[in-house]
């Protein structure tokens, strides 16, 4: 893992202790995020993101399983997931 800020280091320490059972979705996540290897899950984590690829920016496609605007009603059944992650999205 890379060297992170104190905040990110503490977040990663907390994520190592979390056990997720059942289906999990990561809102605003990225399949290439380092924290995925910290998660203790019994199923793969799905990612939902809004991939608005802009030429000339640092943004990279999230490789999301679901593409939709997180600021609008989700096109997913309300009981589809037991766990929802939203890490560093609500800045």
Number of C-alpha atoms within 10 A of each C-alpha: 6 6 7 10 9 9 9 13 13 11 14 16 12 12 16 14 11 12 10 16 12 13 16 20 20 20 21 22 23 21 17 13 9 12 17 17 12 14 18 15 16 12 11 13 20 19 21 23 20 17 18 13 12 10 8 6 7 7 11 13 14 21 15 20 14 18 17 17 15 13 7 7 8 13 11 9 7 8 6 11 13 12 13 15 15 11 13 11 9 6 4
